[in-house]
Amino acid sequence: MIIEEINSIRSGKKELRQFGIIIGIACGLLGVLLWWRGKTYYSYSFIIAAAVLFLGFTLPAALKPFHKVWMTISILMGWLMTRVILIILFYGILTPIGLIGRLCGKDFLDIKLNKKAPNYWVLRGKKEHDKKSYEQQF
């Protein structure tokens, strides 16, 4: 699935131009931030920004290998971060809620076995059916 997604990365002239402009602006903003903080190596960021912007406007095809690597890394990071976020949600939120519920005696799914019960059907009361109940079923 990830390989299919990586193989389907579009690298047309428009996408490469947009990529060059975005990366150039981001490097320029990084250079401004470094300059503002008094770092001596801010000029490297401006040089990279100018080069990428120049290539993005004049020769976007030259950015294709860089674009492919960048997008592959972003797809892999997206795959990884999705799993990390889901693990944090499950083990950080849902598991403690379940443990606290069990300690308090709460059965969220009502799955306790009752040997005296003849069946586990939940009986519904009789209800008058009209046309509106068929339109709004839930």
Rosetta constraint file for C-alpha pairs under 8 A:
AtomPair CA 1 CA 5 HARMONIC 6.30 0.50
AtomPair CA 2 CA 6 HARMONIC 6.13 0.50
AtomPair CA 2 CA 75 HARMONIC 7.55 0.50
AtomPair CA 2 CA 76 HARMONIC 7.64 0.50
AtomPair CA 3 CA 7 HARMONIC 6.04 0.50
AtomPair CA 4 CA 8 HARMONIC 6.15 0.50
AtomPair CA 5 CA 9 HARMONIC 6.70 0.50
AtomPair CA 5 CA 75 HARMONIC 7.75 0.50
AtomPair CA 6 CA 71 HARMONIC 7.73 0.50
AtomPair CA 6 CA 72 HARMONIC 5.91 0.50
AtomPair CA 6 CA 75 HARMONIC 7.18 0.50
AtomPair CA 9 CA 68 HARMONIC 7.43 0.50
AtomPair CA 9 CA 71 HARMONIC 7.44 0.50
AtomPair CA 10 CA 15 HARMONIC 7.06 0.50
AtomPair CA 11 CA 15 HARMONIC 5.82 0.50
AtomPair CA 11 CA 16 HARMONIC 6.06 0.50
AtomPair CA 11 CA 64 HARMONIC 6.63 0.50
AtomPair CA 11 CA 67 HARMONIC 7.67 0.50
AtomPair CA 11 CA 68 HARMONIC 7.69 0.50
AtomPair CA 12 CA 16 HARMONIC 6.17 0.50
AtomPair CA 13 CA 17 HARMONIC 6.07 0.50
AtomPair CA 13 CA 60 HARMONIC 6.22 0.50
AtomPair CA 13 CA 61 HARMONIC 6.77 0.50
AtomPair CA 14 CA 18 HARMONIC 6.21 0.50
AtomPair CA 15 CA 19 HARMONIC 6.04 0.50
AtomPair CA 16 CA 20 HARMONIC 6.11 0.50
AtomPair CA 16 CA 56 HARMONIC 6.80 0.50
AtomPair CA 16 CA 60 HARMONIC 5.39 0.50
AtomPair CA 16 CA 61 HARMONIC 6.87 0.50
AtomPair CA 16 CA 63 HARMONIC 6.48 0.50
AtomPair CA 16 CA 64 HARMONIC 6.65 0.50
AtomPair CA 16 CA 67 HARMONIC 7.08 0.50
AtomPair CA 17 CA 21 HARMONIC 6.24 0.50
AtomPair CA 17 CA 56 HARMONIC 4.64 0.50
AtomPair CA 17 CA 57 HARMONIC 6.30 0.50
AtomPair CA 17 CA 60 HARMONIC 5.35 0.50
AtomPair CA 18 CA 22 HARMONIC 6.08 0.50
AtomPair CA 18 CA 56 HARMONIC 7.30 0.50
AtomPair CA 19 CA 23 HARMONIC 6.02 0.50
AtomPair CA 19 CA 56 HARMONIC 7.33 0.50
AtomPair CA 19 CA 67 HARMONIC 7.15 0.50
AtomPair CA 20 CA 24 HARMONIC 5.84 0.50
AtomPair CA 20 CA 52 HARMONIC 5.50 0.50
AtomPair CA 20 CA 53 HARMONIC 5.59 0.50
AtomPair CA 20 CA 55 HARMONIC 6.90 0.50
AtomPair CA 20 CA 56 HARMONIC 4.29 0.50
AtomPair CA 20 CA 57 HARMONIC 7.61 0.50
AtomPair CA 20 CA 60 HARMONIC 7.22 0.50
AtomPair CA 20 CA 63 HARMONIC 7.16 0.50
AtomPair CA 21 CA 25 HARMONIC 6.08 0.50
AtomPair CA 21 CA 52 HARMONIC 7.29 0.50
AtomPair CA 21 CA 53 HARMONIC 5.42 0.50
AtomPair CA 21 CA 56 HARMONIC 5.92 0.50
AtomPair CA 21 CA 57 HARMONIC 7.65 0.50
AtomPair CA 22 CA 26 HARMONIC 6.09 0.50
AtomPair CA 23 CA 27 HARMONIC 6.05 0.50
AtomPair CA 23 CA 49 HARMONIC 7.19 0.50
AtomPair CA 23 CA 52 HARMONIC 7.02 0.50
AtomPair CA 23 CA 53 HARMONIC 7.78 0.50
AtomPair CA 24 CA 28 HARMONIC 6.10 0.50
AtomPair CA 24 CA 48 HARMONIC 7.29 0.50
AtomPair CA 24 CA 49 HARMONIC 4.17 0.50
AtomPair CA 24 CA 50 HARMONIC 6.59 0.50
AtomPair CA 24 CA 51 HARMONIC 7.75 0.50
AtomPair CA 24 CA 52 HARMONIC 5.29 0.50
AtomPair CA 24 CA 53 HARMONIC 4.98 0.50
AtomPair CA 25 CA 29 HARMONIC 6.12 0.50
AtomPair CA 25 CA 49 HARMONIC 6.60 0.50
AtomPair CA 25 CA 53 HARMONIC 7.72 0.50
AtomPair CA 26 CA 30 HARMONIC 6.12 0.50
AtomPair CA 26 CA 49 HARMONIC 7.63 0.50
AtomPair CA 27 CA 31 HARMONIC 6.11 0.50
AtomPair CA 27 CA 45 HARMONIC 5.59 0.50
AtomPair CA 27 CA 46 HARMONIC 6.68 0.50
AtomPair CA 27 CA 48 HARMONIC 6.83 0.50
AtomPair CA 27 CA 49 HARMONIC 5.00 0.50
AtomPair CA 28 CA 32 HARMONIC 6.29 0.50
AtomPair CA 28 CA 45 HARMONIC 6.40 0.50
AtomPair CA 28 CA 46 HARMONIC 5.47 0.50
AtomPair CA 28 CA 49 HARMONIC 5.33 0.50
AtomPair CA 28 CA 50 HARMONIC 7.90 0.50
AtomPair CA 29 CA 33 HARMONIC 6.21 0.50
AtomPair CA 30 CA 34 HARMONIC 6.14 0.50
AtomPair CA 30 CA 42 HARMONIC 7.99 0.50
AtomPair CA 30 CA 45 HARMONIC 6.73 0.50
AtomPair CA 31 CA 35 HARMONIC 6.01 0.50
AtomPair CA 31 CA 42 HARMONIC 4.94 0.50
AtomPair CA 31 CA 43 HARMONIC 6.75 0.50
AtomPair CA 31 CA 44 HARMONIC 7.69 0.50
AtomPair CA 31 CA 45 HARMONIC 4.93 0.50
AtomPair CA 31 CA 46 HARMONIC 5.61 0.50
AtomPair CA 32 CA 36 HARMONIC 5.99 0.50
AtomPair CA 32 CA 42 HARMONIC 7.35 0.50
AtomPair CA 33 CA 37 HARMONIC 6.20 0.50
AtomPair CA 34 CA 38 HARMONIC 6.30 0.50
AtomPair CA 34 CA 39 HARMONIC 5.35 0.50
AtomPair CA 34 CA 40 HARMONIC 7.95 0.50
AtomPair CA 34 CA 41 HARMONIC 7.57 0.50
AtomPair CA 34 CA 42 HARMONIC 5.22 0.50
AtomPair CA 35 CA 39 HARMONIC 5.73 0.50
AtomPair CA 35 CA 40 HARMONIC 7.39 0.50
AtomPair CA 35 CA 42 HARMONIC 5.43 0.50
AtomPair CA 41 CA 45 HARMONIC 7.66 0.50
AtomPair CA 42 CA 46 HARMONIC 6.80 0.50
AtomPair CA 43 CA 47 HARMONIC 6.23 0.50
AtomPair CA 44 CA 48 HARMONIC 6.22 0.50
AtomPair CA 45 CA 49 HARMONIC 6.06 0.50
AtomPair CA 46 CA 50 HARMONIC 6.07 0.50
AtomPair CA 47 CA 51 HARMONIC 6.16 0.50
AtomPair CA 48 CA 52 HARMONIC 6.05 0.50
AtomPair CA 49 CA 53 HARMONIC 6.00 0.50
AtomPair CA 50 CA 54 HARMONIC 5.96 0.50
AtomPair CA 51 CA 55 HARMONIC 6.16 0.50
AtomPair CA 52 CA 56 HARMONIC 5.89 0.50
AtomPair CA 52 CA 63 HARMONIC 7.97 0.50
AtomPair CA 53 CA 57 HARMONIC 6.18 0.50
AtomPair CA 54 CA 58 HARMONIC 5.99 0.50
AtomPair CA 54 CA 59 HARMONIC 7.65 0.50
AtomPair CA 55 CA 59 HARMONIC 4.80 0.50
AtomPair CA 55 CA 60 HARMONIC 5.55 0.50
AtomPair CA 55 CA 62 HARMONIC 6.83 0.50
AtomPair CA 55 CA 63 HARMONIC 7.09 0.50
AtomPair CA 56 CA 60 HARMONIC 4.65 0.50
AtomPair CA 56 CA 63 HARMONIC 7.31 0.50
AtomPair CA 59 CA 63 HARMONIC 7.88 0.50
AtomPair CA 60 CA 64 HARMONIC 7.31 0.50
AtomPair CA 63 CA 67 HARMONIC 5.91 0.50
AtomPair CA 64 CA 68 HARMONIC 6.07 0.50
AtomPair CA 65 CA 69 HARMONIC 6.28 0.50
AtomPair CA 66 CA 70 HARMONIC 6.02 0.50
AtomPair CA 67 CA 71 HARMONIC 6.00 0.50
AtomPair CA 68 CA 72 HARMONIC 6.04 0.50
AtomPair CA 69 CA 73 HARMONIC 6.19 0.50
AtomPair CA 70 CA 74 HARMONIC 6.24 0.50
AtomPair CA 71 CA 75 HARMONIC 6.13 0.50
AtomPair CA 72 CA 76 HARMONIC 6.25 0.50
AtomPair CA 73 CA 77 HARMONIC 6.06 0.50
AtomPair CA 74 CA 78 HARMONIC 6.02 0.50
AtomPair CA 75 CA 79 HARMONIC 6.21 0.50
AtomPair CA 76 CA 80 HARMONIC 6.19 0.50
AtomPair CA 77 CA 81 HARMONIC 5.88 0.50
AtomPair CA 78 CA 82 HARMONIC 6.02 0.50
AtomPair CA 79 CA 83 HARMONIC 6.70 0.50
AtomPair CA 80 CA 84 HARMONIC 6.31 0.50
AtomPair CA 81 CA 85 HARMONIC 5.97 0.50
AtomPair CA 82 CA 86 HARMONIC 6.19 0.50
AtomPair CA 83 CA 87 HARMONIC 6.05 0.50
AtomPair CA 84 CA 88 HARMONIC 6.17 0.50
AtomPair CA 85 CA 89 HARMONIC 6.15 0.50
AtomPair CA 86 CA 90 HARMONIC 6.02 0.50
AtomPair CA 87 CA 91 HARMONIC 5.84 0.50
AtomPair CA 87 CA 92 HARMONIC 7.65 0.50
AtomPair CA 88 CA 92 HARMONIC 5.08 0.50
AtomPair CA 88 CA 93 HARMONIC 7.39 0.50
AtomPair CA 89 CA 93 HARMONIC 5.26 0.50
AtomPair CA 89 CA 94 HARMONIC 6.62 0.50
AtomPair CA 90 CA 94 HARMONIC 4.93 0.50
AtomPair CA 90 CA 95 HARMONIC 6.07 0.50
AtomPair CA 91 CA 95 HARMONIC 5.09 0.50
AtomPair CA 91 CA 96 HARMONIC 7.24 0.50
AtomPair CA 92 CA 96 HARMONIC 6.64 0.50
AtomPair CA 93 CA 97 HARMONIC 6.33 0.50
AtomPair CA 94 CA 98 HARMONIC 6.19 0.50
AtomPair CA 95 CA 99 HARMONIC 6.13 0.50
AtomPair CA 96 CA 100 HARMONIC 5.99 0.50
AtomPair CA 97 CA 101 HARMONIC 6.02 0.50
AtomPair CA 98 CA 102 HARMONIC 6.15 0.50
AtomPair CA 99 CA 103 HARMONIC 6.16 0.50
AtomPair CA 100 CA 104 HARMONIC 6.18 0.50
AtomPair CA 101 CA 105 HARMONIC 6.16 0.50
AtomPair CA 101 CA 106 HARMONIC 4.96 0.50
AtomPair CA 101 CA 107 HARMONIC 7.21 0.50
AtomPair CA 101 CA 108 HARMONIC 7.80 0.50
AtomPair CA 102 CA 106 HARMONIC 5.54 0.50
AtomPair CA 102 CA 107 HARMONIC 6.94 0.50
AtomPair CA 107 CA 111 HARMONIC 7.03 0.50
AtomPair CA 107 CA 112 HARMONIC 7.50 0.50
AtomPair CA 129 CA 133 HARMONIC 6.21 0.50
AtomPair CA 129 CA 134 HARMONIC 7.89 0.50
AtomPair CA 130 CA 134 HARMONIC 7.08 0.50
AtomPair CA 131 CA 135 HARMONIC 6.69 0.50
AtomPair CA 132 CA 136 HARMONIC 6.22 0.50
AtomPair CA 133 CA 137 HARMONIC 5.82 0.50
